[in-house]
Amino acid sequence: MTSQKPALLISACLLGQPVRYDGVGKAQPDHIMVRLLDVFELIPLCPEIQGGLPTPRPPAEIQHGDGRAVLAGSAWVKAEQGEDVTRAFLQGARQALETALAHDCRHALLKAHSPSCGNRHIYDGSFGKHLRPGSGVAAALLEQNGICVWNETEIEQLLLASSPPLKRDN
């Protein structure tokens, strides 16, 4: 029997899974998780792990663009020591999209600022903790395919956007 709840693709690190580059998770507070679980069937995924990267791993940032530019082939993802990890990020983005489509996800809740998952801002490629507007590779691919991407600071907006419209009496 399938769930009556809509599926939500969610960054595994936001569930506390230790999959981030630094080997830790970023679990959301219990009261937030209860609200999400009340509305959604959660589908956890880490695009970087799905792309074949280990945990822990060196930090990576997008060089000369954002996730859209990486998808277009005009930017790339480099680890802090210079290793090109673009292929893994592209593979992880494709896996995220396949998973979202397989579960009919219309929304994704992803980790802010990540070179995979960031949806509003990402680090600027200097490894100096400076943010710039743009999205990560997986977030960009999901958005290009009609999936609304949110981050952990936008959970209230996600819940509002996914609520069924109120019925009015005439």
N, C-alpha and C positions, 0 to 999 in steps of 0.2 A: 504494500500500500504506500502510495507516495504522500509526501507532506502537502498540506493545504497552504502552507506558508510559501511565499516567494523565496527563491534562493538568493543569497548574498555572497559574492566572492569577497573574501576578507584576507588581508595579509596575515599569515600565520604568526608573525611576531606580535600583532595586536592581540592575539589570544594568549600571549605569554610564551609561545614556543621559542626556544633559543636558536633562531635561525639567522639573525642579523649578522652583519659582517663581524661584529665584535663578540659574537657568540651569546648574546643575551636576547631576551624578548622585551616587548614593551606592552605588557598586559594592560588592558583597560580596566578601570574600576568595576567592581562587582555590580554596582547599580546600573552601569551602562550595559554590561554584558546581559543582565537580566532583561533589560528593555530590548536589546537586539534579538535575543533568543525568543522573546515574546512575539516578535514580528517576523523574523526571518529564520530560514534554515541556513546555517552558516557553512560555507564551503571554503576551508582554509587552503592557502597556497602561498608559497614563497617563490616568485619568479626566478630569483637568483639561484636558489637551490635546484629548481626545476631545470634551469639552464646548465647545471652541472658544476656550479661553484661550491667549494667546501665551506664549512663553518668551523672555526672562524676563518676569515679571509681578509686580505688587505682592503681598506676602503677604496671605493671606485667613484669616479665622477665623470660626467659627460663633458667632452672637450669640443668646443666650437659649435655649440648648439644645444638643443634639447632632444627629448625622445623622438619628436617628429622628425628632426633632422637625422637622427640615427636611423630611423626607419627608411628615410629617403636616401641614405648612403652618403650624406654630406657631413656627418659628425660621427664620433666614435666614443667608446667608453674605455677609460684607462684606469688601471689600479694605481695607487699612489706611487709605486716604484717604477711605473711606466709600462707595465704589461698591458697589452691590448686585450680586453675582455668583452669586446663588442659582440662576438659570436655567441657567447654564453647569455648575454643580456637579450639578444634577439631570440634565441631559442626559448628562454624563460618567458618572454613576452608572448610568443606563439603558444606555449603551453598554457599560460594564463587565459588567453583568448579561447583556446579549445575547451578548457575546463568551464569557463563562463558560458560558452555556447551550449555545451553538453548539459548544463544544469539550468538553462534558460534564465541566466542571471541578467537582470536589467540594471542592476546597480553593483558597484564594487566599493568596498571600504578599504583603502590602501594607506600605507605609511607615508606621512608627509615628508617631503624633502628628499626622498630616496631616488637614486638614479634609475631605479626600476619603477617605483610606485608613486613618487611625488606627483601631485596633480595640479598644483598651483605654482609652487616654487621648487627649485632644485639647487644644489650647490653649484657654484659657477665654474668648476673645473680647476681651480687654483689650489684646492685642498687647504684653504684658509678659513673655512666655515662661513663663507660669504654666499648668500642666497641671491638668486635672480629669478625672474618669472620664467616659467616653463614647466614641462611635465617630463616624467621619467619614461623609459622605453615601453614598459608594459602598460602604464596608464595611457600613453598616447595611442597604442594599438587598440586598447579597449575602447577608448573614446572614438577612434576612427570607425569602429564597428557598432556604434550606437549604444554603448554601455556607459551609463553615468558614473563617473568616478568621484568619490568623496575621500576626505582624509579624516583622521581622528579628531580634528578640531571642528568638523562639520557634521557630527553625528545627529544633532538636533535637526539640521536641514535635511539630512538623509531620511530620518524618520518621518518628517513632514512630507517630503516628496514621495515617499512610498505608501503613505496612508491613502486608503480609498476615499474618494470625494464624499462629502456629507450629502445625504439625500434631503431634499427640501420638500416640505408639504406644500401643495398648491392650494 
